[in-house]
Amino acid sequence: MTAPRTLPDPTDLDALRTRLSAMGPSTGPATGAAGLPTRHPIGLGAVHIGPTALARLVDTVAAIRRDGPVVLVVDETPMRRGAASLKAGVLADLSARFETREAIIRATGVELHADADALAQADAFMPGAGCVVVVGSGTITDIAKDATMRAGNIPLVVVQTAVSVNAFSDDMAVLLRDGVKRTVPSRWPNVLLVDLAILADAPVAMNRAGFGELCSMFTAPADWYLANAVGMDDSYDPAVVALFRDGADGLLDGAARIRANDPAMLTELAARMTLTGIAMGVSGRTAPLSGTEHLLSHLLDMAAGAAGRPLAFHGAQVGVASVLAATIWHDTLERLDPGTLRTDAAFPDPSVIHGRVRAAFDPIDASGRMADECWTDVGQKLARWHAGRDRIEAFATRWDRHRAALAGLVAAPAVLREALTNAGAAVTIAELDPPTTVDTASWALRALPFMRDRFTVADLRLFCGTWDEGRVGDLLARSGIVGSGEKVR
């Protein structure tokens, strides 16, 4: 399965802009004609990836800082670079040159979330700031992006500390609202510093989780294509997909080098993670890298949060969920009867779907707020589905053509499973830390179409009448992510 590696250089932003421009306007699968211009400009000012990237920090801040102190935003998690404390070292370096304030954002529960409390803590440090530097996880980075945006786009430098997620290089933030994970527009960092020595000293599990996160490259684009083809999202852009998928099969082939913590593979992980963030920012949405697999991870987080349990690494969950998503996709490509999309049954009454939203979320949140938040999005999705019946029926007529295109966007479940195994990453829900139960995984899969205004293969199956409990359980069992001997109900 080896493919030529044509990894674009994410530090050469001008070359990326030229590449996207040369590929012309977006062309979606639904019409075969140039669609609306959907690409956003790359708003990153600079990306530096290298073994000593952190050495650029002070001069970088000096170049972009407004009048006012520098605010260093961190959480309470200890981190190191070599033998020294990373955060203490950054604070000392900044304090030697600028008036510097340290903003430690503290968790109010089991762990830190980008929720209203954390954002309020960050907001208190924003007035008068001349520049913000954030050092830490994707969560603290999202908090800093959101807070600096709302405070007038204060210049922001992001110091990436692991290759676990792509939040460092995009212009969005994942926030927690009424217990529901929501991706909202945010802002680009002015500068992203990816110091490879910091990444090498990150917990091995985090970098392996980053590999799991990147497995979404082999499932999410199919959901994005599908949403375009049925008229639910006109933004599908093959040039954006090519930006991160070109040569990506080589990442799967080299997965064993991640287990060995090979420096060259760590560099490639960092580069591809940066590219995926840029791709989402350019498209103006997370859809290029966030489909069925990410919704499943968010649902697992929501279940854990509602029960007061700690969360597993997001990327680790995405890797496991990618195997499940690929299983669903391959089953759909083999078994879908497109004729069902031409029947009235494919366009259910909103009250029926609203009832299923409540049935999915009220058991884990008796207040009803979680279900209400989900219905806000799902109701909008359902309204678009009903309004687009002509286009949906046209999709059904052209199913063979679309099936061939979709097959080229989805990896085989066995290929993803083998790559995760070779990387030393989680492959089953029992291997997550902490592990997820079969009951929770079953609930998340059943609830998948009822959480967000994002059209995926699960929605297609729902409207085709093949998303009942029995078939969902069969897909979960066939994926292999529940491990041998575990009963799926």
N, C-alpha and C positions, 0 to 999 in steps of 0.2 A: 504494500500500500504506500510505499515511499513516493513522495512527490517532491519536485524541485522546491527549494526554499527560496522564496522571493519576499522575505520579510521586509516591508518598508521601514525606514529609519524614523522612529517617532520623535527623535530630537530635531530632525530637519523639517520643521513645520512648513516652510516655504515649498519644499518638494512635495509634501502631502497636499498642499493647496493646489499646486500645479497638476498633480496627478488627478485629483478630483475634477478640476476644471476641464482637463483634457478629455475626460470621459463623458462630457456633455451633461444634459439634464437627465433627471431620473426617468427611467422607463419601467413602468409597472407591468405585471403579467395580465392584468384584466383587459386592457385595451390594446397593448402592443404599440402604443404611441407615446410620445413624450408627454409626461404628466406635468402637474404643477411643480414649480421649483420648490423643493422641500429641504434642500441643504442649507444649513446655517454656517456662517463663517467660523473657522477654527479660532476660538477666542483666547486660547492659551498664548501667553506672551513668549514663554520659553520653557523647554524641557531639557534637563540635564541628567543623563544617566551615566554613571561611572563609579569607580571604586573610591573616588575622593570628592563626589559631588557636594557633600556637606560643606566642604571648604569654601564653596561659593556663597554660603548663606549671608554672611555679613555684608559683602559687597552688593549682593542682590537686593537686600533690604535697603541699603543706602541709595540704590539707583531708583527705587520705585516708591519710597516712603514719602508721605505727605508730612506736614507739620504735625507733631504730636508724638507721644510715646509709642514704642513697639509693644504689642500685646502678644505674649506667648500662650497659646491655648493648648492645654494638655488634659489628659484624664489621669487617673490614679494608678494606672498600670505601669510597673517598672519596666524600663527598656534599657538596653545597653548597646554600645558600639565598642567592640573590643572589651577591655577590662573596665571601662568607665561607664558611668550612668549617662545615657544619651540625653535625656531631658535636662539634667543638671548641667551638662556640657554646653548644650545649646543656650540655656539661660545665661551661663557665664560669658559665652562669646558675645551674645547680644548686649548684655549689660555693660561689657567693656567699651562698647561704642555708642550705645543709645540709652536713653531712659527707657527702662523695660519693666513691664508689669507681667506677672505670671497669673494666668487665669486657669485654675484647676477646676475642671467641671466634674462634679462628684455624682455618683449614682445614688438614687434615692431608694432603689430596690435591690434585687439580686445583682443586677449589672446595669451598666449605663445604656440608655436608649436615647435616640434623638427625639425626645418627647417635649412637651410644653415646659416641664420643669428644667430640663437641661438647656433648652433654648433661652429660657429666662435667665439662667445663670450666666450664659455667654453674653446675653444682651447687656448685662450690667457692666461689662468691661469695654463695650464698644465706643461709648461717647468720647470723642476727642482723640481716638486712636489714629496714629499716622500710618501704621502698618500692622497686620496680624500675621503671625507665623503659627502654623498648627503642626504639631508633631504627634503622631499616633495612628490609631486605627481608622478604618473607613467611617465608623460612627462619629468619632470626634471630628473628623474632617468634614463630614456632612453638617455637623453642628456649626463649625466655623464658617463654612460656605454660606449657610443660610443666614447666620447672624450678621456676617459682614455685608451680605447683599442688602438685607433690610436696613442696615445702618448707612447705606449710600455707597455700596461697593468699595469699601475700604480695601486698599491694596493687600493682596493675600499671597503668601508663600506657603506652599504645602511641602512638608518633608515626609515622604512616604517611608513607612517603617516595615512593610511586608508586602508580598505580592499576593495577598489573600483576596482582594476585591479590586474593582476598577473605579471606585469612587474618587480616587485621587486625581483623575485626569478628565472627568466629565463636568458638565454644568448642571447637574441635578443633585437632589438630596433625597434620601429615604428617611421619611419622618414617621413617627408613630402617632396616629390620631384615633382616640377612642379604642385603643388596642389593635388597630388595623394598620399594617404597613402601607404607606402611600409614597410613591415617587413623585416629587414635585419639581417644577423648574427652579433652578438656583443660579449659580454663576460659575464661570471658569476661574480657576486660580490664575493669578498673574504669572507665577513661576512654579514649576514642579521640580523638586530635587529628589532624584532617586539614587541614593548612595548604596552601592552594591555591598559595601562592608556592613551597613546596617541590615540589609536584607539577609546577608549570610548569618548574622547573629540573631535573627528572629527565630522564634520557636519553629522547629522543623514542620510541625503540624500546620502552621499557618501557611507556609509556602506550598505544602502539599494541598492545602485547601484552595490555594490560588490555581493550582492545576485543575481541581474540580470545578472551580468557577469558569475556567476557560473551556471546559467541556460543553458549555452552553453554545459555543460557536458551531456545534454540530447538531443542534436541535432547534434553537430559537429562530434562526433565519427562516425555517420552514413555517413556523407560526406567523411570522411577519408576512411572508409571501401569501399564505393562506388568507390572512386578514385583508390583504389588498385584493386578492382574486375574487373574494365574495363581496367586496365593496364596503368593508368595515374600517379600513385604514388605507388611504391612498398614498401613503408615504414610502412604500417599499422601493428600495434603491439598490440595484445590484452592484453599483460602484462602491457603495458603503460596505456591503457584504464582502466584496473582494478585498477591501482594505485590510480586513483582519483574517479572512479565510485563505488568501493566497499562501500556499506553502504550509498551511496549518497542519496537514496530515503528518508532516515531519515531527510536529510536537508530540503527537500520539506515538509515533514510532520511537521517539527518544525518551519515553516516559521513565524508563529505568534510571536514566541519568538524574532525574529529580530525586528519586530515593537515595542516590549516592551524593546528593547535594553538589552536583557538578557545577562549577562557577559559570561555564559557558551556557548551560541550560538555565541557570538562574537569571542570567542576562537576557536570554530569550523570553523567559517568563515575564520579566519586567517589561520588556519591549512590547510583547503581545498584549499584556494587561493595559499598558498605556494606550496602545492603538485601539483597543476595544472601548475604552472610555472616550477617546476622541471620536470614534465612529458614532457612539450614542449622541454625543454633543452635536455633531454635524447633522445627524438626522432629526435632532430636536426631540428625541424620545428614547426610551430604553429598549424599544421593541427589537432592534437588531440583535441584542444579546440577552433579552429577557422574555422568555415565553413560558411554556408549561413548566419547565424545570425551576424557574425562579418563583413562579406562583406557588409551587409546592413548598419550596424553602420558606417563603414568607408565611404560608399557612402553618408550617411546623413551628415557626417562631411565635405566631399568634397563639397557638395551643399551649406552648410552653409558658409564654408570658401570662396567659390567663390563669394557669395553674401555679404560677409563682416558681417555675422551674428554670434553671439556667439554660442558656441557648448553646447549641453546637455552633461551630464555625459555619458562617453562611456559605462560603465556598465549598466546604465539605458536603453540606446538604445539597448544594447545586450539582455537584459531581454525581452523587447517588441518584438524585432526581433526574439527571440527564439520561441515565440508563433507563429509567422508567419512562421518560418522555419518548425516547427512541423506540421503546417497546410499543407504546401507544401509537406512534406514528407508523411503524411498520405494519401493525395490525390493521390500522385504518387504510393504508395503501393497498393492502391485500383484500380487505373485506367490505369496504364502504360500498353501499348501494346508492349511487347518486340520485336515483329516482325518488328516494324518500324526501329530497329537498324540494320536490315539486308538489308536495301534498300539503294540505292545511295543517296536518299534525306537526310539520316542521316550524310552524309559527304559533307557538302556544300563547294562551291568554296571559297577560302580565300577572294576574293574580295567582296563577299556578306557579310561576317562577318566583314571585315574591314569597309564596309559602315555602318554597324549597330553600330560599335564602334564610328565612327564619328558622327552618328546621335544621339547617347546617350550623348556625352560629349561636342561637339561643341556648343550646346545651352547655356551651363553654362561657357564655356571658349572659346571665339571667337578666341583667339590666336592659337588654335589647339594644344598647348603643352600638355594639359591634355589628349586629345585623342591619341596623339603620344605616350605618356608614357604608356597608357593603352594598345595600340596595340602592343607595344614591348612584353608585357607579354602574351596577348591573342593570338598573332600570334604563339608564341611558344607552347601554349596549343593546338591550332588548328593543328599544324604540328604533334604533338604527337598523337592526335586523329586520323588523317588520317593514320599515320604509324602503328597504332595498330588495324586495322580493324579485323584481325583474332581473336584477344583476345576479342574484343567488341562483335563479333558475338557469341563467346563461352559463354560470359556473358549472352547474350540474351537466349541462349539455356538452361542455368541453372538458369533462372530468379526465379523460384519458391524457390529454395534453398537459393538464395541470399535475396529474399524478406523476408523469415522467419528470417534470421540473422539480416537484417536491422530493422525489426519490433521490435527486442529486444533492439535496441540501441536508439530508439526515444520515448520520452514521449508523451502522448496524449496532444494536445493543451489545453484542458480543465484543465488538471492537472497543467500545467505550469501557466496558467492564474489564477487559484485558489491560487497557492502558492505565486505568485507575489502580489495578492490582500491581502493575509494574512500577508505578510511581510511589507505591506505599500509601496511597490515599484510601479513604473509606470507600467501600463498594456496597456494603449493606447497611441497613439502618441500625443494626446492632454494633457496627464498627464506628458509628458517630460518637462523639464525646461531648456531652452525655448521649447515650444511645436513645433512639426513638422506638417506641413500642409499635407493634403491628397494628393495634387498634388506632393509634394516633395517625400512622401513615395511611390507613384505610380511610379514616375521617378526612384527612387532607385531600386525598385523591377524589373522594366523593364531592367535597366542597369546592373543588377547583373552579368550576365555571361560575360560581356564585360569589366570588370575592372582589373582582376588579373589572373595570371597563377595558379589558384587553382580550381580544378575540384569539383563541387558540384552538388546537385540534380537539380539546375537551369540549369546547362550545359546539364545534361541528358535530361531534358525537352526540352531544345532548340534543341538538335539534334534529338529528337523524333518528333519535329514539334508542340510542345504544349507549347510554350512560347510566344504566340502572345498577343497583348494588351488586348483582351477580356478575355482570360483565366487568365492572370496575375491580372487583375482587380477583377475577381471573387474570386481568392485566397485571395487577400487582404481584400475583403469584408467579406469572410467567416471566416477569422482569428479572427475578432472582435477587432483588434487593432486600427481601425479607429473610434470606438465609434458608438453608435446608432445615426441614423439620418443623418450621414455624407455621402455624395454621392461620390462614387469612379468612376472616369472617366478612 
